[in-house]
Amino acid sequence: MTDLILHHYPTSPFSEKVRVAFGIKRLSWRSVHIPNIMPKPELMPLTGGYRRTPVLQIGADVYCDTQLIMLELEKRAPQPSLLAAGQAGEARALAMWADRAIFWPAVGVVMGAIADKLPEAFHKDRSEFSGRPFDATRLKAAAPAARDQTYAQLALAEAMLADGRPFLIGGSPTLADCALYNPVWFLKERLGAGRAVPPLDRLPGVVAWSERMKAFGNGSPAAMTAAQALDVARAAAPLPSEVDRADPSGLAAGQEVSVTPDDTGRVPVTGVLVGLTPDRVSVRRSDPGVGDIVVHFPRAGFVISAL
Ligand SMILES: N[C@@H](CCC(=O)N[C@@H](CS)C(=O)NCC(=O)O)C(=O)O
C-alpha cells in the first residue's frame, strides 16, 4: 500500500481518533508533525487552505476531516473492520454524535482548566478558528456547565456499556468507539495525566472502555518531514474519482467549486469538481510546488458552492 501520511500533532484529540484506528488495524504509517496554530505553510500546498488537524495524505490524494479519513482508511485497510456488517450506519451516526455533541463540551472542560496557561498566539488563533472570542476568564466561568454537559452526553455511552458489552455497539470496536475515544482521551490526557477526572470519575463503564481502547495503541508510526511529504505528493498522481450525475446538488464534473467547513476553520478550498458521492466531494487543484492534487472532503458538515 502507498504510505499513509498523517499530518497531525501529538496533543490533537481528533488526531487520536485516527491514531487509535491505526492501532486497531495494526497499521504502519508516516507521521508529519504540523503546527497547532496558523500559519501552516507546508500543509497549505496540499490542502489549498483547509487548516484543521488532522489531514491524511496518500500520494497526491489528500483527505480532510476525520469523518472521511476514517472511511478512506477502512477502504485501504479493511481488516479488522471498523464498520461492523449491518451496523455501519449506526457506527457512523454515533461517531457524528461524539464529534459534534461531546467534543465541544469536553473542550470546554479542558480549556476552562488550562486556557490561562496557553500563549496569547493560541488564544488569537482559536478565536479566528471558532469565530468566537477565546477568552480564558469566560472559559473558566463556563467550565462547570461544560462539565455537566459532558457528563450528560457521556452518561448515554455509560448506558450503552452497562450490559457488559466491551465496545459501544458490540464485541469489537467500530468507528463509533474511535470517535468517542477522542474527547475521553482529551479529558484524561490533558487534565488527568491519563487518569479519570470529573466527570469521568462518575462514569466507570466509560473509563474501563477507554482503557480497552488505549490498549490498541497507535500502530507503527515512522517520522517524516513536511518537505518529504511534499516530495511524495509531487512524485505521485491523484487517483481517479467519479461525479454522481444523479446527485441532488446538480453539480457536474469539471465545474469550478469551493468547499468550506460549516463550523470551524471556515476557509474555502477552491478547485475543479472531480468527485461527488453521498460520502465525499473531491476537487482537483494545481499547486506550483507539488503539481496536481485532489483534495477530498466529507459531504456532511461541508458547504459546496459553484463559482
Ligand atoms: N471535524 C473535524 C474537526 C477537526 C478539529 O477541530 N481539529 C482541531 C484539533 S483536534 C483543530 O483543527 N484545531 C485547530 C488546528 O489544529 O489548527 C475533523 O473531524 O477532522
PDBQT file of the ligand as one rigid body, heavy atoms in Angstrom, charges set to zero:
ROOT
HETATM    1  N1  LIG A 401     -14.469  17.903  12.026  1.00  0.00    +0.000 N 
HETATM    2  C1  LIG A 401     -13.022  17.944  12.066  1.00  0.00    +0.000 C 
HETATM    3  C2  LIG A 401     -12.577  18.620  13.337  1.00  0.00    +0.000 C 
HETATM    4  C3  LIG A 401     -11.070  18.735  13.435  1.00  0.00    +0.000 C 
HETATM    5  C4  LIG A 401     -10.630  19.706  14.516  1.00  0.00    +0.000 C 
HETATM    6  O1  LIG A 401     -11.406  20.539  15.018  1.00  0.00    +0.000 OA
HETATM    7  N2  LIG A 401      -9.364  19.592  14.887  1.00  0.00    +0.000 N 
HETATM    8  C5  LIG A 401      -8.756  20.533  15.803  1.00  0.00    +0.000 C 
HETATM    9  C6  LIG A 401      -7.582  19.869  16.515  1.00  0.00    +0.000 C 
HETATM   10  S1  LIG A 401      -8.050  18.415  17.394  1.00  0.00    +0.000 SA
HETATM   11  C7  LIG A 401      -8.181  21.683  15.021  1.00  0.00    +0.000 C 
HETATM   12  O2  LIG A 401      -8.183  21.658  13.801  1.00  0.00    +0.000 OA
HETATM   13  N3  LIG A 401      -7.690  22.715  15.710  1.00  0.00    +0.000 N 
HETATM   14  C8  LIG A 401      -7.083  23.821  15.035  1.00  0.00    +0.000 C 
HETATM   15  C9  LIG A 401      -5.752  23.485  14.417  1.00  0.00    +0.000 C 
HETATM   16  O3  LIG A 401      -5.188  22.406  14.654  1.00  0.00    +0.000 OA
HETATM   17  O4  LIG A 401      -5.248  24.319  13.684  1.00  0.00    +0.000 OA
HETATM   18  C10 LIG A 401     -12.485  16.512  11.934  1.00  0.00    +0.000 C 
HETATM   19  O5  LIG A 401     -13.245  15.559  12.205  1.00  0.00    +0.000 OA
HETATM   20  O6  LIG A 401     -11.349  16.323  11.485  1.00  0.00    +0.000 OA
ENDROOT
TORSDOF 0
